[in-house]
Amino acid sequence: MRYLDEFRDPNLAPGLIKHIWRLSTKPIRVMEFCGGHTVAILKHGIRQLLPPTVTMLSGPGCPVCVTSHSDIDRALALAKIPEVIITTFGDMVRVPGSGGSLQEAKADGADVRIVYSTIDALQIAKRNPEKSVIFLAIGFETTAPTVALSLLEAEAQGIENYYIFPMHKLTPTVMKALLDSGEVRIDGIIGPGHVTTIIGANAWEFLPRHYGLPCVVSGFEPLDILRSVAMLVEQAEKGRAEVGNAYPRSVRPEGNRVALAQMGKVFKAGEAEWRGMGTIPQSGLRLKEEYRRFDAASRYDIDPGPSLEPKGCICGEILRGVKRPPQCKLFRRACTPLQPVGPCMVSSEGSCAAYYHYGGEDAR
């Protein structure tokens, strides 16, 4: 298949579904890492189409959701500095911190602006030389190259009032931490498509090598996901563990070398705090010493005080695959997209928002 419409062809789905049912005789628990996959699976009712031997779990693959409560509080503290303009992607403005959200801070007079790219943020810095423009750099390896590019551009153009607040996370490292915890039994991984476009399918070789787990990188169309499940079930039935690529139109074994080189110029790995998982060594990106002048946390001494986690919210357990959204007492009651308590209901890729919009309470 070469064209997008082919990956949405409803006439091809029944054959794949029948193939999975014929193959599957052993119980298999499959975790999709990416929040985009979670949304696609629920939106298209894929769980209900699979045999009872296949159980689907949602993992920590939403960058907004895994941003720690304390990092949200630090971003709020930065927003309250009079000379600061905060720039961020849309979902972040509604994530509650201990003292409200960035959306509420904006209503109270803070200069918070939604941007669609880091270059937009850089342009705001050029137009406002008397202000400090801070971009909230969240995301996985997918968005990190664009942030690195903005810093290289700022350096080349001599823009001295542009900063980032680095909160990037590294996906293979957190997957290792999740597996090492032993909290959830996982028999196969659906690898994140956009992330793997950057880091390459080879980045997941540690899963079969060290954990004996098959991994198949998937795209985001229904047929992509069904094909990925079929490849995982086939490996499980044959007792194999390999890295498969069901997204070859985007993913290469070596990844995007240009993007990786940009990241390598600016960032280095360091510890990062994950919501529901605590601080994980070497799981985040920090600015290298020669680029530390762009770090908002170095420019401003911020101490928002202790973070107060929202009472009753189980986003952390949902992100680890321990529980599903309907098991939360707040789900659809106190916590809705209009009045979210936790980030899993805020983000367009959050599990709670996906369950709220598309159902899935009875799905496996």
C-alpha positions as CSV (number, residue, x, y, z in Angstrom):
1,M,0.0,0.0,0.0
2,R,1.4,3.4,-1.0
3,Y,-1.4,5.9,-0.5
4,L,-3.2,7.2,2.6
5,D,-6.7,6.2,1.4
6,E,-5.5,2.6,1.2
7,F,-4.8,2.5,4.9
8,R,-8.4,3.5,5.5
9,D,-10.0,1.1,3.1
10,P,-12.8,-0.7,5.0
11,N,-12.7,-3.6,2.6
12,L,-9.2,-4.6,3.8
13,A,-10.0,-4.6,7.5
14,P,-12.1,-7.8,7.7
15,G,-9.3,-9.8,6.2
16,L,-6.8,-8.6,8.8
17,I,-9.3,-9.1,11.6
18,K,-10.0,-12.7,10.5
19,H,-6.2,-13.3,10.2
20,I,-5.7,-12.2,13.8
21,W,-8.6,-14.4,15.0
22,R,-7.1,-17.4,13.2
23,L,-3.6,-16.8,14.5
24,S,-4.4,-16.1,18.1
25,T,-4.6,-19.1,20.5
26,K,-2.5,-17.8,23.4
27,P,-3.4,-14.9,25.7
28,I,-1.3,-11.8,24.8
29,R,-1.3,-8.4,26.6
30,V,-0.2,-5.7,24.1
31,M,0.6,-2.1,25.2
32,E,0.5,0.7,22.8
33,F,2.9,3.3,24.0
34,C,1.6,6.3,22.1
35,G,-1.4,8.4,23.0
36,G,-2.1,8.9,19.3
37,H,-2.5,5.1,19.1
38,T,-4.8,5.0,22.1
39,V,-7.1,7.6,20.5
40,A,-7.1,5.7,17.1
41,I,-7.8,2.3,18.8
42,L,-10.8,3.7,20.8
43,K,-12.1,5.9,18.0
44,H,-12.3,3.0,15.5
45,G,-13.4,0.4,18.0
46,I,-10.4,-1.8,17.4
47,R,-10.4,-3.5,20.9
48,Q,-13.9,-4.8,20.3
49,L,-12.8,-6.3,17.0
50,L,-10.0,-8.4,18.4
51,P,-10.3,-12.0,19.8
52,P,-10.7,-12.4,23.6
53,T,-7.1,-13.7,23.7
54,V,-5.8,-10.2,22.9
55,T,-5.8,-7.6,25.7
56,M,-4.9,-4.0,24.9
57,L,-3.2,-1.7,27.4
58,S,-2.5,2.0,27.1
59,G,0.9,3.3,28.1
60,P,2.5,6.6,29.1
61,G,2.7,8.0,25.5
62,C,1.1,11.4,26.0
63,P,3.7,14.1,26.5
64,V,1.3,16.5,28.1
65,C,0.0,13.8,30.5
66,V,3.5,12.7,31.6
67,T,4.6,16.2,32.4
68,S,5.1,16.3,36.2
69,H,2.9,18.3,38.5
70,S,6.0,20.2,39.8
71,D,7.0,21.2,36.2
72,I,3.5,22.6,35.6
73,D,3.9,24.6,38.8
74,R,7.3,25.9,37.6
75,A,5.8,27.0,34.3
76,L,3.1,28.8,36.3
77,A,5.7,30.6,38.3
78,L,7.5,31.7,35.2
79,A,4.2,33.0,33.7
80,K,3.7,35.3,36.7
81,I,7.0,37.2,36.1
82,P,5.9,40.5,34.6
83,E,8.6,40.7,31.9
84,V,7.9,37.1,30.6
85,I,5.9,35.9,27.6
86,I,5.1,32.2,27.9
87,T,4.6,30.4,24.5
88,T,3.3,26.9,24.4
89,F,1.3,24.3,22.5
90,G,-2.4,24.4,23.1
91,D,-3.1,21.5,25.5
92,M,-0.6,22.7,28.0
93,V,-2.6,25.8,28.9
94,R,-5.4,23.8,30.5
95,V,-3.4,21.4,32.6
96,P,-4.1,22.1,36.3
97,G,-1.2,22.8,38.6
98,S,-1.2,23.4,42.3
99,G,-2.3,27.0,41.8
100,G,-4.5,26.8,38.8
101,S,-3.6,26.5,35.1
102,L,-1.8,28.7,32.5
103,Q,-5.2,29.5,31.1
104,E,-6.3,30.9,34.4
105,A,-2.9,32.7,34.8
106,K,-3.6,34.3,31.4
107,A,-7.1,35.4,32.6
108,D,-5.4,37.0,35.5
109,G,-3.1,39.0,33.3
110,A,-0.1,36.8,32.5
111,D,1.1,36.9,28.9
112,V,0.5,33.3,27.7
113,R,0.4,32.6,24.0
114,I,-0.4,29.4,22.1
115,V,1.9,28.7,19.2
116,Y,2.0,26.1,16.5
117,S,5.7,25.8,16.2
118,T,8.9,26.8,17.9
119,I,9.6,29.2,15.0
120,D,6.4,31.1,16.0
121,A,7.9,31.5,19.4
122,L,11.1,32.7,18.0
123,Q,9.3,35.3,15.9
124,I,7.5,36.6,19.0
125,A,10.9,37.0,20.7
126,K,12.1,39.1,17.7
127,R,9.0,41.3,17.8
128,N,9.3,41.8,21.6
129,P,13.0,42.5,22.4
130,E,12.1,44.1,25.7
131,K,10.5,40.8,27.0
132,S,11.8,37.4,27.8
133,V,10.0,34.9,25.6
134,I,10.0,31.3,27.0
135,F,8.9,28.3,25.1
136,L,7.6,25.4,27.2
137,A,9.5,22.6,25.6
138,I,7.5,19.4,26.2
139,G,7.2,16.3,24.1
140,F,9.2,13.2,23.2
141,E,11.9,12.8,20.6
142,T,9.3,13.9,18.0
143,T,9.4,17.6,18.9
144,A,12.9,17.9,20.3
145,P,14.6,18.5,16.9
146,T,12.3,21.5,16.3
147,V,13.3,23.0,19.6
148,A,16.9,22.4,18.9
149,L,16.5,24.1,15.6
150,S,14.9,27.2,17.2
151,L,17.9,27.5,19.6
152,L,20.4,27.2,16.7
153,E,18.4,29.9,14.8
154,A,18.3,32.1,17.9
155,E,22.1,31.8,18.2
156,A,22.7,32.4,14.5
157,Q,20.4,35.5,14.5
158,G,21.7,36.9,17.8
159,I,18.3,36.7,19.5
160,E,19.1,37.1,23.2
161,N,15.6,37.2,24.7
162,Y,14.5,33.7,23.7
163,Y,14.5,30.8,26.2
164,I,13.1,27.4,26.7
165,F,11.9,25.5,29.7
166,P,13.1,22.0,28.9
167,M,10.7,19.2,29.8
168,H,11.4,16.7,27.0
169,K,11.2,13.0,27.7
170,L,13.0,10.0,26.2
171,T,10.7,7.1,25.3
172,P,13.0,4.0,25.3
173,T,14.2,4.9,28.8
174,V,10.8,5.1,30.3
175,M,9.8,1.9,28.7
176,K,12.7,0.2,30.4
177,A,11.6,1.7,33.7
178,L,8.1,0.5,33.2
179,L,9.2,-3.1,32.4
180,D,11.7,-3.1,35.2
181,S,9.0,-2.2,37.7
182,G,7.2,-5.4,37.0
183,E,3.9,-3.7,37.9
184,V,2.1,-4.7,34.7
185,R,2.5,-7.9,32.6
186,I,3.2,-7.0,29.0
187,D,3.7,-9.5,26.2
188,G,4.2,-7.1,23.3
189,I,4.7,-3.5,22.5
190,I,3.2,-1.3,19.7
191,G,6.0,1.2,19.2
192,P,5.2,4.9,18.7
193,G,5.3,5.9,15.0
194,H,6.2,9.5,15.2
195,V,8.9,9.0,17.8
196,T,10.4,6.1,15.9
197,T,10.5,8.2,12.7
198,I,13.1,10.3,14.6
199,I,15.0,7.7,16.6
200,G,14.7,4.7,14.2
201,A,13.3,1.2,14.7
202,N,16.7,0.0,15.9
203,A,16.2,2.0,19.1
204,W,13.7,-0.7,20.2
205,E,16.1,-3.6,19.8
206,F,16.6,-3.7,23.5
207,L,13.0,-5.0,24.0
208,P,13.6,-8.5,22.3
209,R,17.3,-8.6,23.3
210,H,16.9,-7.8,27.1
211,Y,13.2,-8.5,27.8
212,G,12.3,-11.1,25.2
213,L,9.4,-8.9,24.1
214,P,8.3,-8.4,20.5
215,C,7.8,-4.8,19.3
216,V,6.1,-3.6,16.2
217,V,6.2,0.1,15.2
218,S,2.9,1.3,13.9
219,G,1.3,4.1,12.0
220,F,-1.9,5.7,13.1
221,E,-4.5,4.5,10.6
222,P,-6.8,1.6,11.6
223,L,-5.1,-0.8,9.2
224,D,-1.7,0.2,10.5
225,I,-2.8,-0.8,14.0
226,L,-4.5,-4.0,13.0
227,R,-1.4,-5.0,11.0
228,S,0.8,-4.3,14.0
229,V,-1.4,-6.5,16.3
230,A,-1.3,-9.3,13.7
231,M,2.5,-9.1,13.6
232,L,2.7,-9.2,17.4
233,V,0.3,-12.1,17.7
234,E,2.2,-14.1,15.0
235,Q,5.5,-13.6,17.0
236,A,3.8,-14.6,20.2
237,E,2.3,-17.7,18.7
238,K,5.7,-18.7,17.2
239,G,7.7,-17.9,20.3
240,R,9.7,-15.2,18.6
241,A,10.7,-11.7,19.8
242,E,11.8,-9.2,17.2
243,V,11.4,-5.6,16.2
244,G,8.9,-5.3,13.3
245,N,8.1,-2.2,11.3
246,A,4.5,-1.8,10.2
247,Y,5.1,1.9,9.3
248,P,7.8,1.7,6.6
249,R,6.4,4.7,4.8
250,S,7.8,6.8,7.6
251,V,10.1,4.8,9.8
252,R,13.6,3.6,8.9
253,P,16.0,1.4,11.0
254,E,18.4,4.3,11.6
255,G,15.8,7.0,12.0
256,N,16.2,10.6,10.9
257,R,19.9,11.3,11.0
258,V,19.5,15.1,10.4
259,A,17.0,15.5,13.2
260,L,19.2,13.3,15.6
261,A,22.2,15.4,14.7
262,Q,20.4,18.6,15.6
263,M,19.3,17.2,18.9
264,G,22.8,16.1,19.6
265,K,24.2,19.6,19.1
266,V,22.0,21.1,21.7
267,F,20.8,18.4,24.2
268,K,22.2,15.7,26.4
269,A,20.4,13.1,28.4
270,G,19.6,13.7,32.0
271,E,17.1,12.8,34.7
272,A,13.5,13.8,34.3
273,E,10.4,13.7,36.5
274,W,7.4,11.8,35.1
275,R,3.9,12.1,36.4
276,G,3.0,8.9,38.2
277,M,6.5,7.4,37.8
278,G,8.8,9.8,39.7
279,T,12.3,10.8,38.7
280,I,13.9,8.5,36.1
281,P,17.6,8.8,35.3
282,Q,18.6,9.6,31.7
283,S,15.0,9.8,30.7
284,G,14.9,13.5,29.7
285,L,16.8,16.1,27.7
286,R,18.8,18.9,29.2
287,L,20.7,21.7,27.5
288,K,24.4,21.2,27.0
289,E,26.6,23.7,28.8
290,E,27.3,25.8,25.7
291,Y,23.5,26.3,25.3
292,R,22.6,26.8,29.0
293,R,22.1,30.5,28.4
294,F,18.8,29.5,26.7
295,D,17.5,27.7,29.8
296,A,14.7,29.7,31.5
297,A,15.3,27.9,34.8
298,S,18.9,29.2,34.7
299,R,17.8,32.7,33.8
300,Y,15.1,32.9,36.5
301,D,15.4,31.5,40.0
302,I,12.0,29.9,40.4
303,D,10.7,28.1,43.5
304,P,7.0,27.5,43.4
305,G,7.0,25.5,46.6
306,P,5.6,22.0,47.2
307,S,3.3,20.6,44.6
308,L,-0.2,19.5,45.6
309,E,-1.4,16.6,43.5
310,P,-5.1,16.7,42.7
311,K,-7.1,14.6,45.2
312,G,-8.6,11.5,43.8
313,C,-6.9,11.7,40.4
314,I,-5.3,8.4,39.2
315,C,-3.6,9.7,36.0
316,G,-0.3,8.2,37.2
317,E,-1.8,4.7,37.4
318,I,-3.5,5.1,34.1
319,L,-0.2,6.2,32.5
320,R,1.5,3.1,33.8
321,G,-1.2,0.8,32.5
322,V,-2.2,-0.3,36.0
323,K,-5.8,1.1,35.7
324,R,-8.1,2.4,33.0
325,P,-10.0,5.7,33.1
326,P,-13.4,4.2,34.0
327,Q,-11.8,2.9,37.3
328,C,-11.2,6.5,38.4
329,K,-14.0,7.8,40.7
330,L,-13.7,11.2,39.2
331,F,-14.1,10.0,35.6
332,R,-17.2,11.6,33.9
333,R,-18.2,13.0,37.2
334,A,-15.9,15.6,38.7
335,C,-13.5,15.2,35.8
336,T,-14.6,16.1,32.3
337,P,-13.0,17.8,29.3
338,L,-14.7,21.1,30.3
339,Q,-13.6,20.7,33.9
340,P,-10.5,18.5,33.9
341,V,-8.9,17.4,37.2
342,G,-5.9,15.7,35.6
343,P,-3.9,16.0,32.4
344,C,-5.2,12.7,31.0
345,M,-8.6,14.4,30.5
346,V,-7.0,17.6,29.2
347,S,-4.8,16.4,26.4
348,S,-6.3,15.4,23.1
349,E,-4.1,12.3,23.3
350,G,-4.9,11.5,26.9
351,S,-6.5,8.2,27.7
352,C,-9.3,9.7,29.8
353,A,-10.3,12.1,27.1
354,A,-10.2,9.3,24.5
355,Y,-12.4,7.1,26.8
356,Y,-14.7,10.1,27.4
357,H,-15.2,10.8,23.7
358,Y,-15.2,7.3,22.2
359,G,-16.3,5.0,25.1
360,G,-14.3,1.9,25.7
361,E,-15.5,1.0,29.2
362,D,-16.4,-2.5,28.1
363,A,-13.4,-3.0,25.8
364,R,-10.7,-5.4,26.7
